[in-house]
Amino acid sequence: MKEIILSIVAGLAVGILFKCLKLPIPAPPVLAGVLGIVGVYLGGLVGEWIMNYFK
């Protein structure tokens, strides 16, 4: 839970900083970004499963 809160706080800080500097927000479109993160997470799970399967 601590990591989730720290991630949200860090994301908010970066978003505020970029807005104050009038820079584009360094994030992909919402749906594409979320799906990308889910894909990376699932890929990690599958990779771990494959590695454990062949040990």
C-alpha positions in Angstrom: 0.0 0.0 0.0 2.9 2.3 0.8 4.2 2.0 -2.8 0.8 2.9 -4.3 0.6 6.0 -2.2 4.1 7.0 -3.0 3.5 6.4 -6.8 0.3 8.6 -6.7 2.1 11.4 -4.8 5.1 11.2 -7.2 2.8 11.3 -10.2 0.8 14.2 -8.9 4.1 16.1 -8.2 5.4 15.5 -11.7 2.0 16.5 -13.3 1.9 19.7 -11.3 5.5 20.5 -12.2 5.0 19.9 -15.9 1.8 22.0 -15.9 3.5 24.9 -14.1 6.4 24.8 -16.6 3.8 24.7 -19.4 5.2 21.4 -20.8 3.2 18.6 -22.3 2.4 15.9 -19.7 4.8 12.9 -20.1 2.1 10.3 -20.3 0.5 8.4 -23.1 -3.3 8.7 -23.7 -5.2 7.3 -20.8 -6.5 4.0 -22.2 -3.3 3.2 -24.1 -1.2 4.0 -21.1 -3.2 1.8 -18.8 -3.3 -1.1 -21.2 0.5 -0.7 -21.7 1.1 -1.0 -18.0 -1.3 -4.0 -17.7 0.6 -5.6 -20.6 4.0 -5.1 -19.0 2.7 -6.6 -15.7 1.1 -9.6 -17.4 4.3 -10.1 -19.4 6.3 -10.2 -16.2 3.9 -12.8 -14.7 4.1 -15.0 -17.8 7.9 -14.6 -17.9 8.1 -15.7 -14.3 5.8 -18.6 -14.9 7.9 -19.8 -17.9 11.1 -19.5 -16.0 9.7 -21.5 -13.1 8.3 -24.1 -15.5 11.7 -24.8 -17.1 13.6 -25.0 -13.8 
